[in-house]
Each structure stands twice: as structure tokens, then as C-alpha cells.
Amino acid sequence: MRIATPSACLLSACLLSACLLPACAPARAAGPVTPRPADGVAPNADKPKSMQELLDASQPSDWRRLDPANTLYLQLASGRVVIELAPAFAPAHVANIRTLAHEHYWDGLSINRSQDNFVVQWGDPTEEDKDRRSLGTAKAHLPAEFTRSSTGVPFERLPDSDGWAPEVGFSDGFPVARDPQQGSTWLAHCYGAVGAGRDMAADSSNGSELYVVDGQSPRQLDRNITVVGRVVQGMELLSTLPRGTGPLGFYEKAAQRVPIQSIALASDVPAAQRTALQVLRTDTPLFRAVVESRRNRRDDWYKVPAGHIDLCNVPLPTRLAPK
């Protein structure tokens, strides 16, 4: 798969042209909206707790550690980007990505694309297929994993409408959408989502070229490309990269590319060198309270609570694990 030319990039040019349209915002009520108390959390009309106050009062059971076998460390000269993989939604891709990382496929390659308000993408920049780096024991072709069956998928539904799916919410820490009539669920293209680039054919990805959403959530990509995980720490290292000046944000000169020192599975890194992150569980009363604190901001600065929140605007807090 070639990524140095627009004809073989993340998506076809015709699809990319549709990526520039903003998501349609749901209609909002004309006046103040009565806050909806989160399940299991007593309302406090006088002084509702802020998100930070809720997190400060959290219990150890409200948090979960990242699984080292499903965590990638993207190491740049500027620091470490931590990515959580989603094998429940893209098992074939995650298995290939694990193999590629374990065999050091990306070490010494580069970030080759930074498109304003869209994505940052990395992989092998070689133009000629004969010069491209070998995939080693990883598979050269993978099935499209755009959606999965909703059966057995934990789902914490948001109370608000969504312009892209009948229902939206969270599953084990990932923003997801689902269609009850079709019985399908899929990962949403929110800020920080990590996907696997492909050519025109749905099954033309092998997981070696990955991208991260660093702009307004391009939800029109949902169910059109395989999402494999999300960035949980270090987004600022990617979102502040210089924008590419070539078509679709590709860097036109080799010197503009951002070198990748390494991409490794956390399980392949000595325990003392891992980033001991915890992420807030999304299946608890505390998380529902956090969502409500953002849906209906009652801080002194806010005069009118919105009574609505977009899936991709729900915060997903992380913290260093207490010692």
C-alpha cells in the first residue's frame, strides 16, 4: 500500500471531499433545560459537583488500568503517545498491529501526513512497492472490521440524540454508536480515534498505516474504515505537528517528516519503563455523574445549561496510577 501519493492514502479523494463537512448539530431547546440527574447520583440543586470534584471523590473501583497487551507506545523525540487498542471491535487488525509492534516494524519510519482539522498519519513513506519495508510475519491482507455484532457488547448509552446513529454511548472506555435494528455496533471517529488506512477496497488495510483524528470529529467516516483504538495520552504531541503542505496534508519533502523512534507494545517494555495510566471506567454511576456535569454545566460562569452533549465531547479522564 502506497501513501506518498493521493491515490493511495487514507481514503479516496472523493470520500475525503465529504470529510470537510461539519457534523450537523441537533436542535436545542429555546430556554433553560432542566438537568437530568445521573442514575444513582442524588441531585443537588444548590451546588452540583463539578467534574473535578466528582473525580476527586472517586474510589479505586471507578478506575481501570490499561492492559499492557493492548497498549501501544508511539515514541517521538518530543515524547510518548499512549494508545489503547480495541480488540473487541477490530480483532484481526489489533492482532496484526501487535505483531508489527513486536517485530519493530515502525521503528525508524515516520509520520508522513498532518492535515489541518483532520488526521495525522504514519507508516512507510516509500513510493516504490519494491522498496517498502517487509511486514515480517504480519498478514498482508485483513478483513474490513467497520462494525461488529452488538451481542455481548457492554453499552452505556448517552441520553441525547445523535445525527450519525440511532444510539451512542460508551463500551469499555471507547465512544461507540449502534443500530438496534441492524444489531450492529461500531467505534466512533472522535478526537483521538486511531484508524487503519486503506485504499478503495474495503479489505485493503493491513494495519501498517495508522492515523489519528486530530480535528473536528469526522463521523462520516464511521462504518467506512476500521477504527483500532484511541489515544489516551500525548495527543498534544500529534495535534501540534506542522501541517503538511502537499495534497491531503502530506509532507512534500523527506526532511519534513517526523521520525518515529519506536512503536512498542507496553507488554514488551520493562514494567519500570511503562506509563502507569488509569482510565475512568465508563460503566459506573460516577461516570454517569461526570457526563451529567458536562451536559448541564452549573458552574457560576454558565447561565443556561445546555441539556445536551455530543458523544465526542464527553471527557474520558485519565490519571497516573496511585503508588
N, C-alpha and C positions, 0 to 999 in steps of 0.2 A: 504494500500500500504506500503510495507516494503522498507526501503532504506539502512538498515545496511548491506545488503549483495549485491554483484554484480549482482545477478539475478533479483533484483527489484530496480534498481537505475534509474538514469535519462534516460538512453537508454540501449538497449540490448548491449551485448558485441560485437556482430557482427557489429552493427551500430557504436559503439564507435571506433572500429578499423579504420573505414573510417574517423573519425574526426581528425585524426592526419595529414592528407594530407593538404599541404598549398594550398591556393587558387591560381589558375593559373593567372598569371599577363598578361594583354593584351599587345600585341606588341606595341612598341613605335617607333616613328619616329627616324631616324638616326641623324638628325640635329636639330637645334633650331626650336621651334614651334611658329608660330605667335599667340600671345594672342588673345583670343576671348573676346571682350568687353561684360560685363554683360548687359542684357536688361535694358534700362532705365538709364544706367550709362555711362557718357561720358568718352572715353578713354583718358589717359594721358600718352603719350609715354615717356615723360621726367622723371616723377617721379610718378608712380602709387601709390595709397594709400595702405598702409599695412592694414592687418585685424584690428589691434588695432586702427589705425587712422580712419577706417570706423566705428568701434564701438564707438569711442569717439565722432564722429559726428552724431550718431544715434538720432532719435527722439523717444519720448514716444510711438508713434504708431508702432514702429518697434519691440516692446516687448509685451509679454503677461504674465499675472500672472498664476501660477499653480492653477488649480481648487482644492480646499481642498477636495472635494468629490472624486477626482481621484488621490489623493496623499497619499502615504504611508510613514510613518516614521519608519524605522528599527533602533531601539536604541540598540547600543552596549556600553560596558564600555568605548570604545575608542571614541565614538561619534555617530552622527546621519547620517544615509544614507537616502537620499530622493529619492523616486521612483515615477515616473509619470505613472499611469495606462492608458491603451488604450482601453476603452470600445467600440470604433468604430470598432475595429478589433477582440476583444475577449469578447463580451458582457456577455456570460454566466460565463466565468472564472472570469472576473472582478467583477461581482455581487457576486460570491461565496467568492472571496478574500475580498471584502468589509465586508461581513458577518463574515468571520473568524476573521478579524481585529477588527471589532466592538465587537465581543464576546471574544476577548483576547486569541484566540486560540494559537498563537505563543509565548505568554508571558511565559518565563521560559524554552522554548525549546532551540535549539542550532543550530549553523552551524556545519554540520557533515562531510563536504567534501570540500577539496580545492585541485583541480587537476591542476598541473602545465600547463600553457598555454591553459586552457580550461574553467572550471567553478568553482564557489563557490556555494554550495547548502545547504539549510537549511530545517528543518522540524522536525518531531518526530523521534528520533533515536531508539525508542523501537523496539526490534526484534520480540516480540510475538504480533500478532494482538490483542489478548485479553487484552493486557496491553496498547494498543495505546490510545492516547487521543481522546475523543469524538469530532466529528465535530460540535456538537451542532445543530443549525438549518440550517447549510450549507448543500448543496447537496453532496451526496456521489459519484455521477457519473455525468460527464459533457460530452457534445458532443465535438468531435475534432474541434478546431477552427484554423486550419492551414492557411486557406485563406479566403477571402471574395470577394463578387462581387465588381468589380471596379465601378459600377454605384453609382454616388453620392459621390465618394471619391475624395477630393481635391488632386491634384498631381502637384508638382513642379519638373519637370524632369531634371536630370543631362544631360549634353551634351555628356558624354562619354559612351563608351561601357562597358558592364559588363559580366563577364564569367558565371554568375549564373542566369541571367534573361534577357529577351529582352529589358526591360526598368527598370531604377532605378531612385529614386528621394526621395522626402520628402512629407509627408502628415501630416499636423498639428504638425510639430515638430518631427515626427518619420521617420527614414530611412525605405523606403519601396521598394519593387520590384513589377513589374506587367507584365502580359502577355496579350497584347491586343487581341490576337486571342482567348484565353480562357475567356477573360473578368474577370480575377481574379487579386487580389492584396494581398500582404502579407507583414508582418513586417519582416525585415531582422535581422539576427543574427550578429549584430555589437557589438563591445566592449560596455559593459554596458547594453546590452539587458537582460530583465528579462523574463524567460520562466517557464512553469509549467511542472514539471517532470511527466513522465508517464511510464507504463510498456510496454509490447509488443503490446497490443491492442491500436488502435488509440484513442479510447474513454475511456482510463483508468486513466485519470487525474481528480483530483477534486480541484486542485489549492492549496492544503495544503503543497506541497513540491515545493519550488521555487528555481531557480538557476539564477545566474548572469554570463554572459560571461565576463571573465577577461583575455582572451588571444587573439591570432590571430583569427579574425572573422571566426567562423566555419559555413560558409554559406551553407555547405552541409546539415545542419540541417533545413534550410528553407523549409517550407511546409511539415515537418515531425513531428513538435511539436508545441504546442501553445505558441506564444510569447504574454505576457500580458502587457508589458510596458518597461521602461528603467530607469536606474539610472541617475539622473540629478545632484546629488551632493553626495560626500562621497565615490566615487569609491576607493579611496586610502585606505579606512578602510577595504575593502574587498580584494583588489588585493595584499596587503602586508601580508595577513594571512599566517601562516606557512602551507606548503604543507603537505597534508596527506600522510602517509607512506603506507597505505593499498592499495589494488587494487582500481583503478579508483580514487585515491586520498582521499578515506575515512579515517577518523581518526580511528586508531585501538583501542585507549583507551578512555574511557569516559572523562578522565582528559584533553585530547587534544581538545575536542570540545569547541567551542566558545559560551558562553552563550548569549542568546538573552534576553535582559531586557524587551523589548516590541516591538510589531509592531502595530501601530495605524494609523487609517485614520486621516489626518490632520483636517478634519471636526469634529472629536471627541476630538481634542486638543484645549484648550482655545486659542483664537486669539493671545494673548500676547506671547504664547509659540511656535507659529508656526515659521517656517523658511520662511521669506517673499521673496521668489525667483521669479525672472522673467526669462523667456527663450526667446531667439531671435525667432521671427516669421520666418517661412520658406516660406512665400508666398509674399515676398516683394522684391522690387528692391535692397534694402540693402543686403538682404540675398544672392541674385544672385551675388552681388559685392563681398561679403565675399567669396563665393565659388570660384569666379574667382581669387581672391587674393591668394588662396591656390592652384588652378590649375596651375597658371603661376606665380610662385614666382619671383618677380622682385627686391627683396632685394639685396643690394650690394654683399652679400655673394654668391648668386646664379649666375652661369654663363650661364646655359642652362635652360630655363623654360620647365617644363615637358609637359605642354599642356594636362594634363590628371589628373583626381583624382578618386580614388576609393570611392564608396559610403560610406564605413565605415571609411574613413579618413577625411570626411567633418566635420569640427568642429561645434558643436552646443552650442554656448555660453550661459552662464547663468550669472546672477548678482543679488545682493540683491536689492530689490525694493527701489528706492529713497524715502526718507521720505518727 
